[in-house]
Amino acid sequence: MKHESITPKTRDEIKEVFVDGLQRDLSPEEEGLITGWTQTFNKSERATIINMLKELLNKHKKHD
């Protein structure tokens, strides 16, 4: 699969899902981990990961 750089907007969208789920800001170390992790995604993988994270977050919110 062809790997393309994802945009800062995409990285921010993934970061936002984590911030919403954790209900706190990320540490610089955590932000660095997300940046390194998301650099490995192609567009299809990015969309799948974002959808999975949002689904997980929505299920978590329903149980609270």
PyMOL Python script that loads the backbone (N, CA, C, O; Angstrom):
from pymol import cmd

cmd.read_pdbstr("""\
ATOM      1  N   MET A   1       0.831  -1.178   0.000  1.00  0.00           N
ATOM      2  CA  MET A   1       0.000   0.000   0.000  1.00  0.00           C
ATOM      3  C   MET A   1       0.875   1.241   0.000  1.00  0.00           C
ATOM      4  O   MET A   1       1.938   1.271   0.620  1.00  0.00           O
ATOM      5  N   LYS A   2       0.426   2.231  -0.683  1.00  0.00           N
ATOM      6  CA  LYS A   2       1.163   3.485  -0.752  1.00  0.00           C
ATOM      7  C   LYS A   2       0.904   4.298   0.514  1.00  0.00           C
ATOM      8  O   LYS A   2      -0.244   4.544   0.884  1.00  0.00           O
ATOM      9  N   HIS A   3       1.978   4.708   1.166  1.00  0.00           N
ATOM     10  CA  HIS A   3       1.836   5.531   2.358  1.00  0.00           C
ATOM     11  C   HIS A   3       2.014   6.983   1.977  1.00  0.00           C
ATOM     12  O   HIS A   3       3.001   7.360   1.345  1.00  0.00           O
ATOM     13  N   GLU A   4       1.048   7.791   2.369  1.00  0.00           N
ATOM     14  CA  GLU A   4       1.090   9.212   2.102  1.00  0.00           C
ATOM     15  C   GLU A   4       1.116   9.942   3.427  1.00  0.00           C
ATOM     16  O   GLU A   4       0.538   9.481   4.411  1.00  0.00           O
ATOM     17  N   SER A   5       1.780  11.066   3.452  1.00  0.00           N
ATOM     18  CA  SER A   5       1.795  11.865   4.669  1.00  0.00           C
ATOM     19  C   SER A   5       0.383  12.339   4.965  1.00  0.00           C
ATOM     20  O   SER A   5      -0.341  12.778   4.071  1.00  0.00           O
ATOM     21  N   ILE A   6       0.008  12.246   6.216  1.00  0.00           N
ATOM     22  CA  ILE A   6      -1.288  12.790   6.581  1.00  0.00           C
ATOM     23  C   ILE A   6      -1.091  14.231   7.003  1.00  0.00           C
ATOM     24  O   ILE A   6      -0.003  14.636   7.409  1.00  0.00           O
ATOM     25  N   THR A   7      -2.145  14.981   6.900  1.00  0.00           N
ATOM     26  CA  THR A   7      -2.068  16.406   7.175  1.00  0.00           C
ATOM     27  C   THR A   7      -2.131  16.664   8.677  1.00  0.00           C
ATOM     28  O   THR A   7      -2.594  15.814   9.438  1.00  0.00           O
ATOM     29  N   PRO A   8      -1.666  17.831   9.098  1.00  0.00           N
ATOM     30  CA  PRO A   8      -1.817  18.190  10.519  1.00  0.00           C
ATOM     31  C   PRO A   8      -3.282  18.159  10.955  1.00  0.00           C
ATOM     32  O   PRO A   8      -3.574  17.831  12.105  1.00  0.00           O
ATOM     33  N   LYS A   9      -4.211  18.497  10.047  1.00  0.00           N
ATOM     34  CA  LYS A   9      -5.634  18.458  10.369  1.00  0.00           C
ATOM     35  C   LYS A   9      -6.054  17.043  10.755  1.00  0.00           C
ATOM     36  O   LYS A   9      -6.805  16.852  11.711  1.00  0.00           O
ATOM     37  N   THR A  10      -5.571  16.061  10.016  1.00  0.00           N
ATOM     38  CA  THR A  10      -5.894  14.663  10.310  1.00  0.00           C
ATOM     39  C   THR A  10      -5.315  14.252  11.654  1.00  0.00           C
ATOM     40  O   THR A  10      -5.986  13.606  12.458  1.00  0.00           O
ATOM     41  N   ARG A  11      -4.077  14.626  11.889  1.00  0.00           N
ATOM     42  CA  ARG A  11      -3.438  14.317  13.156  1.00  0.00           C
ATOM     43  C   ARG A  11      -4.222  14.973  14.301  1.00  0.00           C
ATOM     44  O   ARG A  11      -4.399  14.374  15.362  1.00  0.00           O
ATOM     45  N   ASP A  12      -4.686  16.199  14.078  1.00  0.00           N
ATOM     46  CA  ASP A  12      -5.480  16.896  15.089  1.00  0.00           C
ATOM     47  C   ASP A  12      -6.804  16.180  15.343  1.00  0.00           C
ATOM     48  O   ASP A  12      -7.282  16.132  16.477  1.00  0.00           O
ATOM     49  N   GLU A  13      -7.390  15.626  14.290  1.00  0.00           N
ATOM     50  CA  GLU A  13      -8.652  14.902  14.454  1.00  0.00           C
ATOM     51  C   GLU A  13      -8.439  13.657  15.318  1.00  0.00           C
ATOM     52  O   GLU A  13      -9.258  13.356  16.187  1.00  0.00           O
ATOM     53  N   ILE A  14      -7.362  12.948  15.085  1.00  0.00           N
ATOM     54  CA  ILE A  14      -7.055  11.764  15.892  1.00  0.00           C
ATOM     55  C   ILE A  14      -6.741  12.185  17.324  1.00  0.00           C
ATOM     56  O   ILE A  14      -7.204  11.553  18.274  1.00  0.00           O
ATOM     57  N   LYS A  15      -5.960  13.242  17.480  1.00  0.00           N
ATOM     58  CA  LYS A  15      -5.636  13.758  18.814  1.00  0.00           C
ATOM     59  C   LYS A  15      -6.909  14.159  19.555  1.00  0.00           C
ATOM     60  O   LYS A  15      -7.043  13.889  20.748  1.00  0.00           O
ATOM     61  N   GLU A  16      -7.840  14.799  18.858  1.00  0.00           N
ATOM     62  CA  GLU A  16      -9.092  15.245  19.463  1.00  0.00           C
ATOM     63  C   GLU A  16      -9.893  14.068  20.022  1.00  0.00           C
ATOM     64  O   GLU A  16     -10.498  14.178  21.089  1.00  0.00           O
ATOM     65  N   VAL A  17      -9.899  12.951  19.308  1.00  0.00           N
ATOM     66  CA  VAL A  17     -10.616  11.771  19.796  1.00  0.00           C
ATOM     67  C   VAL A  17      -9.994  11.293  21.109  1.00  0.00           C
ATOM     68  O   VAL A  17     -10.711  10.932  22.042  1.00  0.00           O
ATOM     69  N   PHE A  18      -8.668  11.290  21.180  1.00  0.00           N
ATOM     70  CA  PHE A  18      -8.001  10.897  22.425  1.00  0.00           C
ATOM     71  C   PHE A  18      -8.308  11.874  23.557  1.00  0.00           C
ATOM     72  O   PHE A  18      -8.598  11.452  24.676  1.00  0.00           O
ATOM     73  N   VAL A  19      -8.246  13.165  23.280  1.00  0.00           N
ATOM     74  CA  VAL A  19      -8.522  14.181  24.300  1.00  0.00           C
ATOM     75  C   VAL A  19      -9.954  14.044  24.806  1.00  0.00           C
ATOM     76  O   VAL A  19     -10.192  14.121  26.011  1.00  0.00           O
ATOM     77  N   ASP A  20     -10.915  13.840  23.895  1.00  0.00           N
ATOM     78  CA  ASP A  20     -12.309  13.650  24.300  1.00  0.00           C
ATOM     79  C   ASP A  20     -12.476  12.410  25.172  1.00  0.00           C
ATOM     80  O   ASP A  20     -13.175  12.443  26.185  1.00  0.00           O
ATOM     81  N   GLY A  21     -11.832  11.325  24.775  1.00  0.00           N
ATOM     82  CA  GLY A  21     -11.963  10.082  25.522  1.00  0.00           C
ATOM     83  C   GLY A  21     -11.282  10.126  26.879  1.00  0.00           C
ATOM     84  O   GLY A  21     -11.811   9.619  27.868  1.00  0.00           O
ATOM     85  N   LEU A  22     -10.104  10.736  26.917  1.00  0.00           N
ATOM     86  CA  LEU A  22      -9.360  10.816  28.170  1.00  0.00           C
ATOM     87  C   LEU A  22      -9.850  11.955  29.062  1.00  0.00           C
ATOM     88  O   LEU A  22      -9.598  11.966  30.267  1.00  0.00           O
ATOM     89  N   GLN A  23     -10.546  12.906  28.460  1.00  0.00           N
ATOM     90  CA  GLN A  23     -11.070  14.081  29.157  1.00  0.00           C
ATOM     91  C   GLN A  23      -9.954  14.878  29.828  1.00  0.00           C
ATOM     92  O   GLN A  23     -10.080  15.339  30.963  1.00  0.00           O
ATOM     93  N   ARG A  24      -8.854  15.021  29.080  1.00  0.00           N
ATOM     94  CA  ARG A  24      -7.718  15.821  29.540  1.00  0.00           C
ATOM     95  C   ARG A  24      -6.829  16.129  28.348  1.00  0.00           C
ATOM     96  O   ARG A  24      -6.937  15.492  27.301  1.00  0.00           O
ATOM     97  N   ASP A  25      -5.954  17.107  28.512  1.00  0.00           N
ATOM     98  CA  ASP A  25      -4.976  17.406  27.469  1.00  0.00           C
ATOM     99  C   ASP A  25      -3.909  16.320  27.437  1.00  0.00           C
ATOM    100  O   ASP A  25      -3.648  15.655  28.440  1.00  0.00           O
ATOM    101  N   LEU A  26      -3.308  16.154  26.285  1.00  0.00           N
ATOM    102  CA  LEU A  26      -2.230  15.183  26.154  1.00  0.00           C
ATOM    103  C   LEU A  26      -0.910  15.816  26.571  1.00  0.00           C
ATOM    104  O   LEU A  26      -0.696  17.015  26.388  1.00  0.00           O
ATOM    105  N   SER A  27      -0.044  15.010  27.122  1.00  0.00           N
ATOM    106  CA  SER A  27       1.301  15.479  27.460  1.00  0.00           C
ATOM    107  C   SER A  27       2.113  15.595  26.172  1.00  0.00           C
ATOM    108  O   SER A  27       1.746  15.003  25.157  1.00  0.00           O
ATOM    109  N   PRO A  28       3.197  16.339  26.200  1.00  0.00           N
ATOM    110  CA  PRO A  28       4.054  16.406  25.006  1.00  0.00           C
ATOM    111  C   PRO A  28       4.521  15.021  24.553  1.00  0.00           C
ATOM    112  O   PRO A  28       4.626  14.768  23.352  1.00  0.00           O
ATOM    113  N   GLU A  29       4.798  14.137  25.488  1.00  0.00           N
ATOM    114  CA  GLU A  29       5.228  12.778  25.137  1.00  0.00           C
ATOM    115  C   GLU A  29       4.106  12.031  24.409  1.00  0.00           C
ATOM    116  O   GLU A  29       4.356  11.352  23.413  1.00  0.00           O
ATOM    117  N   GLU A  30       2.877  12.157  24.904  1.00  0.00           N
ATOM    118  CA  GLU A  30       1.740  11.494  24.270  1.00  0.00           C
ATOM    119  C   GLU A  30       1.485  12.061  22.873  1.00  0.00           C
ATOM    120  O   GLU A  30       1.195  11.316  21.937  1.00  0.00           O
ATOM    121  N   GLU A  31       1.596  13.383  22.739  1.00  0.00           N
ATOM    122  CA  GLU A  31       1.428  14.002  21.421  1.00  0.00           C
ATOM    123  C   GLU A  31       2.488  13.491  20.450  1.00  0.00           C
ATOM    124  O   GLU A  31       2.196  13.247  19.279  1.00  0.00           O
ATOM    125  N   GLY A  32       3.719  13.329  20.937  1.00  0.00           N
ATOM    126  CA  GLY A  32       4.791  12.795  20.100  1.00  0.00           C
ATOM    127  C   GLY A  32       4.513  11.371  19.655  1.00  0.00           C
ATOM    128  O   GLY A  32       4.796  11.002  18.515  1.00  0.00           O
ATOM    129  N   LEU A  33       3.958  10.574  20.555  1.00  0.00           N
ATOM    130  CA  LEU A  33       3.603   9.196  20.203  1.00  0.00           C
ATOM    131  C   LEU A  33       2.526   9.165  19.120  1.00  0.00           C
ATOM    132  O   LEU A  33       2.613   8.382  18.174  1.00  0.00           O
ATOM    133  N   ILE A  34       1.517  10.015  19.261  1.00  0.00           N
ATOM    134  CA  ILE A  34       0.456  10.067  18.255  1.00  0.00           C
ATOM    135  C   ILE A  34       1.016  10.518  16.914  1.00  0.00           C
ATOM    136  O   ILE A  34       0.665   9.958  15.875  1.00  0.00           O
ATOM    137  N   THR A  35       1.880  11.519  16.929  1.00  0.00           N
ATOM    138  CA  THR A  35       2.478  12.002  15.682  1.00  0.00           C
ATOM    139  C   THR A  35       3.264  10.889  14.997  1.00  0.00           C
ATOM    140  O   THR A  35       3.110  10.669  13.796  1.00  0.00           O
ATOM    141  N   GLY A  36       4.103  10.189  15.754  1.00  0.00           N
ATOM    142  CA  GLY A  36       4.882   9.092  15.180  1.00  0.00           C
ATOM    143  C   GLY A  36       4.008   7.962  14.676  1.00  0.00           C
ATOM    144  O   GLY A  36       4.274   7.382  13.623  1.00  0.00           O
ATOM    145  N   TRP A  37       2.970   7.651  15.424  1.00  0.00           N
ATOM    146  CA  TRP A  37       2.067   6.562  15.073  1.00  0.00           C
ATOM    147  C   TRP A  37       1.289   6.904  13.809  1.00  0.00           C
ATOM    148  O   TRP A  37       1.194   6.076  12.903  1.00  0.00           O
ATOM    149  N   THR A  38       0.731   8.114  13.733  1.00  0.00           N
ATOM    150  CA  THR A  38      -0.117   8.482  12.602  1.00  0.00           C
ATOM    151  C   THR A  38       0.678   8.678  11.318  1.00  0.00           C
ATOM    152  O   THR A  38       0.098   8.619  10.234  1.00  0.00           O
ATOM    153  N   GLN A  39       1.971   8.905  11.403  1.00  0.00           N
ATOM    154  CA  GLN A  39       2.791   9.057  10.199  1.00  0.00           C
ATOM    155  C   GLN A  39       2.866   7.766   9.397  1.00  0.00           C
ATOM    156  O   GLN A  39       3.226   7.787   8.220  1.00  0.00           O
ATOM    157  N   THR A  40       2.535   6.658  10.016  1.00  0.00           N
ATOM    158  CA  THR A  40       2.609   5.368   9.325  1.00  0.00           C
ATOM    159  C   THR A  40       1.333   5.032   8.558  1.00  0.00           C
ATOM    160  O   THR A  40       1.297   4.030   7.844  1.00  0.00           O
ATOM    161  N   PHE A  41       0.279   5.850   8.691  1.00  0.00           N
ATOM    162  CA  PHE A  41      -1.010   5.545   8.065  1.00  0.00           C
ATOM    163  C   PHE A  41      -1.090   6.047   6.639  1.00  0.00           C
ATOM    164  O   PHE A  41      -0.577   7.117   6.312  1.00  0.00           O
ATOM    165  N   ASN A  42      -1.741   5.260   5.792  1.00  0.00           N
ATOM    166  CA  ASN A  42      -2.163   5.799   4.495  1.00  0.00           C
ATOM    167  C   ASN A  42      -3.590   6.314   4.684  1.00  0.00           C
ATOM    168  O   ASN A  42      -4.144   6.200   5.778  1.00  0.00           O
ATOM    169  N   LYS A  43      -4.186   6.874   3.646  1.00  0.00           N
ATOM    170  CA  LYS A  43      -5.508   7.497   3.791  1.00  0.00           C
ATOM    171  C   LYS A  43      -6.583   6.512   4.248  1.00  0.00           C
ATOM    172  O   LYS A  43      -7.409   6.847   5.097  1.00  0.00           O
ATOM    173  N   SER A  44      -6.577   5.327   3.703  1.00  0.00           N
ATOM    174  CA  SER A  44      -7.577   4.332   4.073  1.00  0.00           C
ATOM    175  C   SER A  44      -7.410   3.903   5.536  1.00  0.00           C
ATOM    176  O   SER A  44      -8.387   3.806   6.279  1.00  0.00           O
ATOM    177  N   GLU A  45      -6.182   3.654   5.930  1.00  0.00           N
ATOM    178  CA  GLU A  45      -5.909   3.257   7.315  1.00  0.00           C
ATOM    179  C   GLU A  45      -6.299   4.378   8.276  1.00  0.00           C
ATOM    180  O   GLU A  45      -6.864   4.127   9.341  1.00  0.00           O
ATOM    181  N   ARG A  46      -5.993   5.615   7.890  1.00  0.00           N
ATOM    182  CA  ARG A  46      -6.330   6.768   8.729  1.00  0.00           C
ATOM    183  C   ARG A  46      -7.828   6.828   8.958  1.00  0.00           C
ATOM    184  O   ARG A  46      -8.275   7.004  10.091  1.00  0.00           O
ATOM    185  N   ALA A  47      -8.609   6.686   7.896  1.00  0.00           N
ATOM    186  CA  ALA A  47     -10.069   6.742   8.013  1.00  0.00           C
ATOM    187  C   ALA A  47     -10.588   5.615   8.906  1.00  0.00           C
ATOM    188  O   ALA A  47     -11.477   5.828   9.731  1.00  0.00           O
ATOM    189  N   THR A  48     -10.033   4.429   8.739  1.00  0.00           N
ATOM    190  CA  THR A  48     -10.452   3.290   9.559  1.00  0.00           C
ATOM    191  C   THR A  48     -10.139   3.533  11.027  1.00  0.00           C
ATOM    192  O   THR A  48     -10.987   3.290  11.886  1.00  0.00           O
ATOM    193  N   ILE A  49      -8.937   4.008  11.329  1.00  0.00           N
ATOM    194  CA  ILE A  49      -8.543   4.262  12.719  1.00  0.00           C
ATOM    195  C   ILE A  49      -9.422   5.342  13.340  1.00  0.00           C
ATOM    196  O   ILE A  49      -9.882   5.191  14.472  1.00  0.00           O
ATOM    197  N   ILE A  50      -9.659   6.428  12.611  1.00  0.00           N
ATOM    198  CA  ILE A  50     -10.507   7.502  13.146  1.00  0.00           C
ATOM    199  C   ILE A  50     -11.906   6.975  13.439  1.00  0.00           C
ATOM    200  O   ILE A  50     -12.463   7.263  14.498  1.00  0.00           O
ATOM    201  N   ASN A  51     -12.479   6.212  12.524  1.00  0.00           N
ATOM    202  CA  ASN A  51     -13.820   5.660  12.737  1.00  0.00           C
ATOM    203  C   ASN A  51     -13.857   4.703  13.924  1.00  0.00           C
ATOM    204  O   ASN A  51     -14.802   4.725  14.712  1.00  0.00           O
ATOM    205  N   MET A  52     -12.836   3.867  14.054  1.00  0.00           N
ATOM    206  CA  MET A  52     -12.780   2.934  15.180  1.00  0.00           C
ATOM    207  C   MET A  52     -12.672   3.679  16.503  1.00  0.00           C
ATOM    208  O   MET A  52     -13.347   3.328  17.470  1.00  0.00           O
ATOM    209  N   LEU A  53     -11.830   4.702  16.554  1.00  0.00           N
ATOM    210  CA  LEU A  53     -11.668   5.471  17.787  1.00  0.00           C
ATOM    211  C   LEU A  53     -12.963   6.193  18.161  1.00  0.00           C
ATOM    212  O   LEU A  53     -13.343   6.226  19.332  1.00  0.00           O
ATOM    213  N   LYS A  54     -13.633   6.767  17.169  1.00  0.00           N
ATOM    214  CA  LYS A  54     -14.893   7.464  17.437  1.00  0.00           C
ATOM    215  C   LYS A  54     -15.962   6.488  17.912  1.00  0.00           C
ATOM    216  O   LYS A  54     -16.735   6.809  18.815  1.00  0.00           O
ATOM    217  N   GLU A  55     -16.012   5.305  17.317  1.00  0.00           N
ATOM    218  CA  GLU A  55     -16.972   4.289  17.742  1.00  0.00           C
ATOM    219  C   GLU A  55     -16.698   3.872  19.186  1.00  0.00           C
ATOM    220  O   GLU A  55     -17.622   3.753  19.991  1.00  0.00           O
ATOM    221  N   LEU A  56     -15.444   3.654  19.500  1.00  0.00           N
ATOM    222  CA  LEU A  56     -15.060   3.284  20.861  1.00  0.00           C
ATOM    223  C   LEU A  56     -15.450   4.381  21.848  1.00  0.00           C
ATOM    224  O   LEU A  56     -15.995   4.098  22.915  1.00  0.00           O
ATOM    225  N   LEU A  57     -15.173   5.616  21.494  1.00  0.00           N
ATOM    226  CA  LEU A  57     -15.492   6.741  22.357  1.00  0.00           C
ATOM    227  C   LEU A  57     -16.997   6.849  22.565  1.00  0.00           C
ATOM    228  O   LEU A  57     -17.447   7.080  23.687  1.00  0.00           O
ATOM    229  N   ASN A  58     -17.779   6.686  21.507  1.00  0.00           N
ATOM    230  CA  ASN A  58     -19.237   6.772  21.627  1.00  0.00           C
ATOM    231  C   ASN A  58     -19.789   5.661  22.515  1.00  0.00           C
ATOM    232  O   ASN A  58     -20.711   5.895  23.297  1.00  0.00           O
ATOM    233  N   LYS A  59     -19.238   4.464  22.402  1.00  0.00           N
ATOM    234  CA  LYS A  59     -19.686   3.362  23.253  1.00  0.00           C
ATOM    235  C   LYS A  59     -19.310   3.630  24.705  1.00  0.00           C
ATOM    236  O   LYS A  59     -20.072   3.312  25.618  1.00  0.00           O
ATOM    237  N   HIS A  60     -18.142   4.210  24.914  1.00  0.00           N
ATOM    238  CA  HIS A  60     -17.697   4.553  26.271  1.00  0.00           C
ATOM    239  C   HIS A  60     -18.620   5.597  26.887  1.00  0.00           C
ATOM    240  O   HIS A  60     -18.985   5.487  28.058  1.00  0.00           O
ATOM    241  N   LYS A  61     -18.999   6.602  26.116  1.00  0.00           N
ATOM    242  CA  LYS A  61     -19.878   7.662  26.617  1.00  0.00           C
ATOM    243  C   LYS A  61     -21.258   7.138  26.970  1.00  0.00           C
ATOM    244  O   LYS A  61     -21.885   7.613  27.917  1.00  0.00           O
ATOM    245  N   LYS A  62     -21.737   6.147  26.201  1.00  0.00           N
ATOM    246  CA  LYS A  62     -23.065   5.573  26.470  1.00  0.00           C
ATOM    247  C   LYS A  62     -23.082   4.833  27.802  1.00  0.00           C
ATOM    248  O   LYS A  62     -24.121   4.778  28.460  1.00  0.00           O
ATOM    249  N   HIS A  63     -21.956   4.265  28.209  1.00  0.00           N
ATOM    250  CA  HIS A  63     -21.908   3.482  29.441  1.00  0.00           C
ATOM    251  C   HIS A  63     -21.666   4.342  30.673  1.00  0.00           C
ATOM    252  O   HIS A  63     -21.839   3.868  31.796  1.00  0.00           O
ATOM    253  N   ASP A  64     -21.274   5.579  30.485  1.00  0.00           N
ATOM    254  CA  ASP A  64     -21.027   6.485  31.630  1.00  0.00           C
ATOM    255  C   ASP A  64     -22.306   7.088  32.162  1.00  0.00           C
ATOM    256  O   ASP A  64     -22.272   7.865  33.116  1.00  0.00           O
TER     257      ASP A  64
END
""", "prot")
cmd.dss("prot")
cmd.show_as("cartoon", "prot")
cmd.util.cbc("prot")
cmd.orient("prot")
